[in-house]
């Protein structure tokens, strides 16, 4: 019986998003596709991207005055920043 599992090798180990149990002493075939998987982003990278988007959005509205509705929406969707950001 042939089964196929999709995953990748990292530091010599097979990594799969699904739980894979392959018994010892079982013949396997490995097919290399040549496609490079995107590297997962660190938490810091994700936070920096979000901050950059935020700054870009703020800069894009600098020429338009904020209305009362804008202030109300900001008040309803506000975020509290209690940590320092080190860039």
For each residue, the residues with C-beta under 8 A, 3 or more apart:
1:
2:
3:
4:
5: 14 16 18 20
6: 16 17
7: 14 15 16 17 20
8: 14 15 37
9: 12 13 14 15
10: 13 15
11:
12: 9
13: 9 10
14: 5 7 8 9 20
15: 7 8 9 10
16: 5 6 7 19 20
17: 6 7
18: 5
19: 16
20: 5 7 14 16
21:
22: 26 28
23: 26
24:
25:
26: 22 23
27:
28: 22
29:
30:
31:
32:
33:
34:
35:
36:
37: 8
38:
39:
40:
41: 45 46 49
42: 45 46
43: 46 47
44: 47 48
45: 41 42 48 49
46: 41 42 43 49 50
47: 43 44 50 51
48: 44 45 51 52 87
49: 41 45 46 52 53
50: 46 47 53 54
51: 47 48 54 55 85
52: 48 49 55 56
53: 49 50 56 57
54: 50 51 57 58
55: 51 52 58 59
56: 52 53 59 60
57: 53 54 60 61
58: 54 55 61 62
59: 55 56 62
60: 56 57
61: 57 58 64 66
62: 58 59
63:
64: 61
65:
66: 61 70 71 74
67: 70 71
68: 71 72
69: 72 73
70: 66 67 73 74
71: 66 67 68 74 75
72: 68 69 75 76
73: 69 70 76 77
74: 66 70 71 77 78
75: 71 72 78
76: 72 73
77: 73 74
78: 74 75
79:
80:
81: 85
82:
83:
84:
85: 51 81
86:
87: 48
